[in-house]
Amino acid sequence: MIDIDKIEKLAALKLKEKEKKAILNDLEEIIHYFEILKEVDTEDVEPQIYTKEACLFLRKDKAENGLNKEDLEKNKTLASGNFYRVKHIIGE
């Protein structure tokens, strides 16, 4: 039997009764599914991490021109000496 109150406490959640019933139902379905999987004969099956041959599709590295300083300096309102101001994103 699944102790939903214990799971709620361990997960530091505060669930309503309706949510508890829904989660309990989902967990019971998951456990039932695993019980079905236990019946499958896997004696002669080699363990696999991937079902498909793993391969990486990487692009070739190539040198490219970066940002042009003259083009950047056209917008002097964002420039401050040798630095460029950018939008503040940390701690918003």
C-alpha positions, -999 to +999 in steps of 0.1 A: +000+000+000+013+035-009+015+059+020+006+092+002+009+112+034+045+100+039+054+109+003+038+143+008+059+149+039+091+136+023+086+158-008+077+188+014+044+193-004+010+204+008-016+186-012-054+188-012-074+156-009-083+157-046-046+160-055-036+131-031-062+109-047-050+117-082-013+112-073-021+079-055-040+067-086-011+076-108+014+059-086-007+027-084-009+027-122+029+030-124+035+002-100+010-020-118+029-013-151+061-024-134+044-056-122+035-064-158+071-057-169+084-082-143+066-110-162+086-104-194+113-130-200+146-111-204+169-141-197+187-140-231+184-103-237+217-083-236+214-051-216+214-019-237+217+018-229+204+029-263+180+011-286+197+028-316+233+030-325+247+061-309+264+087-331+271+123-327+262+147-355+287+175-350+295+203-374+330+210-385+347+239-367+356+268-389+370+302-382+345+330-388+347+368-385+335+381-352+318+414-344+332+444-362+343+470-336+334+499-360+299+485-364+295+482-327+307+517-321+280+531-343+257+527-314+277+548-290+248+551-265+256+515-255+294+521-253+312+533-222+350+536-229+362+502-241+331+485-227+296+479-239+266+481-216+241+452-219+208+446-203+209+436-166+197+401-163+210+388-130+189+393-099+158+405-118 
